[in-house]
Amino acid sequence: MGFTVLGPLAEGGIRLPMYSFRIPAGFPSPATDHMEKKISMDEMLNVRAAHVYLVTIDGDSMQGVGIFPGDVAVVDRSIEPAHGHVVVALLNNDPLCKRLCLRGKKVILGSENPRYPDRHVMEGDDLSIWGVITYTVRSHEH
């Protein structure tokens, strides 16, 4: 599973209304509309920070954690990558989105789809972790 770097978000975000009730996915409740506050998605996702950038995901090897082809991922370079984080990385110049698995001195880039094998980082491999995925955004129009 690869990715395409989109870059930082441009200036000019707008604030959107945020309502205090939750939207049920089943039978709707008779909740009344009550706007709690106005929020900014770029502030909520912290996408204006210099250490945060956006990528588009390519491939389906991470669908087990809800990351699908075409999703936009928010990547934070300020987070120290740790065991269990979903990261974007380059392994021998191959762009990847994988789960970081640390087992002693072993580094494994794990897939979250049984159709794809994990990638074991071997001695002599060139691994560069670009950042940790903190959020994803998906279009439901298709």
CORTABEL-V96559 format. One record per residue. N is the residue number from 1. RES is the residue in three letters. PSI is psi in radians with two decimals (999 if undefined). OMEGA is omega in whole degrees, -180 to 180 (NA if undefined). D_FIRST is the distance of its C-alpha to the first C-alpha in whole Angstrom. Layout:
n=N res=RES psi=PSI omega=OMEGA d_first=D_FIRST
n=N res=RES psi=PSI omega=OMEGA d_first=D_FIRST
This chain:
n=1 res=MET psi=2.13 omega=180 d_first=0
n=2 res=GLY psi=-2.96 omega=180 d_first=4
n=3 res=PHE psi=2.78 omega=175 d_first=7
n=4 res=THR psi=2.20 omega=-180 d_first=11
n=5 res=VAL psi=2.16 omega=177 d_first=13
n=6 res=LEU psi=-0.50 omega=179 d_first=16
n=7 res=GLY psi=-3.05 omega=180 d_first=19
n=8 res=PRO psi=2.79 omega=179 d_first=21
n=9 res=LEU psi=2.43 omega=179 d_first=23
n=10 res=ALA psi=2.78 omega=178 d_first=26
n=11 res=GLU psi=2.76 omega=171 d_first=30
n=12 res=GLY psi=0.43 omega=179 d_first=32
n=13 res=GLY psi=2.65 omega=178 d_first=30
n=14 res=ILE psi=2.73 omega=178 d_first=32
n=15 res=ARG psi=2.38 omega=-179 d_first=33
n=16 res=LEU psi=2.65 omega=180 d_first=33
n=17 res=PRO psi=2.47 omega=177 d_first=35
n=18 res=MET psi=2.20 omega=-178 d_first=34
n=19 res=TYR psi=2.56 omega=-173 d_first=36
n=20 res=SER psi=-0.25 omega=180 d_first=37
n=21 res=PHE psi=2.74 omega=179 d_first=36
n=22 res=ARG psi=2.56 omega=-180 d_first=33
n=23 res=ILE psi=2.03 omega=180 d_first=32
n=24 res=PRO psi=2.54 omega=177 d_first=32
n=25 res=ALA psi=-0.18 omega=178 d_first=30
n=26 res=GLY psi=-2.25 omega=180 d_first=33
n=27 res=PHE psi=2.22 omega=-177 d_first=36
n=28 res=PRO psi=2.53 omega=177 d_first=37
n=29 res=SER psi=2.80 omega=-179 d_first=39
n=30 res=PRO psi=0.66 omega=-180 d_first=42
n=31 res=ALA psi=2.49 omega=178 d_first=41
n=32 res=THR psi=2.59 omega=179 d_first=42
n=33 res=ASP psi=2.12 omega=178 d_first=41
n=34 res=HIS psi=1.80 omega=-179 d_first=41
n=35 res=MET psi=2.14 omega=-179 d_first=39
n=36 res=GLU psi=-0.81 omega=-179 d_first=39
n=37 res=LYS psi=3.02 omega=173 d_first=38
n=38 res=LYS psi=2.38 omega=-179 d_first=36
n=39 res=ILE psi=2.81 omega=175 d_first=32
n=40 res=SER psi=2.11 omega=-180 d_first=30
n=41 res=MET psi=-0.66 omega=180 d_first=26
n=42 res=ASP psi=-0.58 omega=175 d_first=26
n=43 res=GLU psi=-0.74 omega=-179 d_first=28
n=44 res=MET psi=-0.69 omega=-180 d_first=27
n=45 res=LEU psi=-0.04 omega=178 d_first=23
n=46 res=ASN psi=0.58 omega=-175 d_first=24
n=47 res=VAL psi=-0.10 omega=178 d_first=23
n=48 res=ARG psi=-0.18 omega=180 d_first=26
n=49 res=ALA psi=2.53 omega=-177 d_first=26
n=50 res=ALA psi=-0.44 omega=-177 d_first=25
n=51 res=HIS psi=0.14 omega=-179 d_first=23
n=52 res=VAL psi=2.37 omega=176 d_first=20
n=53 res=TYR psi=2.96 omega=-177 d_first=18
n=54 res=LEU psi=2.51 omega=175 d_first=16
n=55 res=VAL psi=2.68 omega=172 d_first=12
n=56 res=THR psi=2.29 omega=-177 d_first=11
n=57 res=ILE psi=2.43 omega=179 d_first=7
n=58 res=ASP psi=2.08 omega=179 d_first=6
n=59 res=GLY psi=2.93 omega=-174 d_first=5
n=60 res=ASP psi=0.35 omega=-177 d_first=6
n=61 res=SER psi=-0.14 omega=-180 d_first=6
n=62 res=MET psi=0.33 omega=-177 d_first=7
n=63 res=GLN psi=-0.39 omega=178 d_first=10
n=64 res=GLY psi=-0.36 omega=175 d_first=13
n=65 res=VAL psi=0.24 omega=175 d_first=13
n=66 res=GLY psi=0.39 omega=176 d_first=13
n=67 res=ILE psi=2.08 omega=-173 d_first=10
n=68 res=PHE psi=2.82 omega=178 d_first=10
n=69 res=PRO psi=2.37 omega=180 d_first=9
n=70 res=GLY psi=-0.22 omega=177 d_first=11
n=71 res=ASP psi=2.57 omega=173 d_first=12
n=72 res=VAL psi=2.20 omega=-179 d_first=13
n=73 res=ALA psi=2.44 omega=174 d_first=13
n=74 res=VAL psi=2.12 omega=-175 d_first=16
n=75 res=VAL psi=2.22 omega=-179 d_first=15
n=76 res=ASP psi=2.01 omega=-180 d_first=18
n=77 res=ARG psi=-0.21 omega=-178 d_first=19
n=78 res=SER psi=-0.24 omega=180 d_first=23
n=79 res=ILE psi=2.24 omega=177 d_first=21
n=80 res=GLU psi=2.06 omega=-179 d_first=22
n=81 res=PRO psi=2.31 omega=-178 d_first=18
n=82 res=ALA psi=2.89 omega=178 d_first=20
n=83 res=HIS psi=2.24 omega=178 d_first=19
n=84 res=GLY psi=-0.30 omega=179 d_first=17
n=85 res=HIS psi=2.56 omega=169 d_first=16
n=86 res=VAL psi=2.19 omega=-172 d_first=12
n=87 res=VAL psi=2.80 omega=165 d_first=11
n=88 res=VAL psi=2.39 omega=-172 d_first=10
n=89 res=ALA psi=2.90 omega=168 d_first=10
n=90 res=LEU psi=2.17 omega=174 d_first=11
n=91 res=LEU psi=1.91 omega=-176 d_first=12
n=92 res=ASN psi=0.79 omega=-180 d_first=14
n=93 res=ASN psi=0.26 omega=176 d_first=13
n=94 res=ASP psi=2.00 omega=-179 d_first=10
n=95 res=PRO psi=2.34 omega=-176 d_first=8
n=96 res=LEU psi=2.62 omega=166 d_first=5
n=97 res=CYS psi=2.00 omega=-175 d_first=6
n=98 res=LYS psi=2.93 omega=173 d_first=8
n=99 res=ARG psi=2.25 omega=-179 d_first=11
n=100 res=LEU psi=2.11 omega=178 d_first=14
n=101 res=CYS psi=2.12 omega=179 d_first=16
n=102 res=LEU psi=2.05 omega=179 d_first=20
n=103 res=ARG psi=1.64 omega=-174 d_first=22
n=104 res=GLY psi=-2.12 omega=178 d_first=25
n=105 res=LYS psi=-0.05 omega=179 d_first=24
n=106 res=LYS psi=2.44 omega=174 d_first=21
n=107 res=VAL psi=2.18 omega=179 d_first=17
n=108 res=ILE psi=2.36 omega=175 d_first=15
n=109 res=LEU psi=1.83 omega=-170 d_first=11
n=110 res=GLY psi=2.45 omega=173 d_first=11
n=111 res=SER psi=2.68 omega=176 d_first=9
n=112 res=GLU psi=0.70 omega=175 d_first=10
n=113 res=ASN psi=2.13 omega=-175 d_first=10
n=114 res=PRO psi=-0.23 omega=179 d_first=13
n=115 res=ARG psi=-0.20 omega=-176 d_first=12
n=116 res=TYR psi=2.36 omega=178 d_first=9
n=117 res=PRO psi=2.73 omega=172 d_first=11
n=118 res=ASP psi=2.71 omega=177 d_first=11
n=119 res=ARG psi=2.03 omega=178 d_first=11
n=120 res=HIS psi=2.21 omega=179 d_first=15
n=121 res=VAL psi=2.09 omega=-177 d_first=16
n=122 res=MET psi=2.84 omega=175 d_first=19
n=123 res=GLU psi=2.30 omega=-178 d_first=22
n=124 res=GLY psi=-0.25 omega=175 d_first=22
n=125 res=ASP psi=2.62 omega=178 d_first=18
n=126 res=ASP psi=1.88 omega=-179 d_first=17
n=127 res=LEU psi=2.23 omega=175 d_first=15
n=128 res=SER psi=2.01 omega=179 d_first=16
n=129 res=ILE psi=2.09 omega=-176 d_first=14
n=130 res=TRP psi=-0.47 omega=-180 d_first=15
n=131 res=GLY psi=3.08 omega=-177 d_first=15
n=132 res=VAL psi=2.32 omega=177 d_first=15
n=133 res=ILE psi=2.20 omega=-180 d_first=14
n=134 res=THR psi=-0.52 omega=179 d_first=17
n=135 res=TYR psi=2.77 omega=168 d_first=17
n=136 res=THR psi=2.67 omega=179 d_first=15
n=137 res=VAL psi=2.31 omega=-176 d_first=17
n=138 res=ARG psi=2.43 omega=174 d_first=16
n=139 res=SER psi=2.37 omega=179 d_first=19
n=140 res=HIS psi=0.32 omega=-179 d_first=20
n=141 res=GLU psi=-0.46 omega=-175 d_first=22
n=142 res=HIS psi=999 omega=NA d_first=21
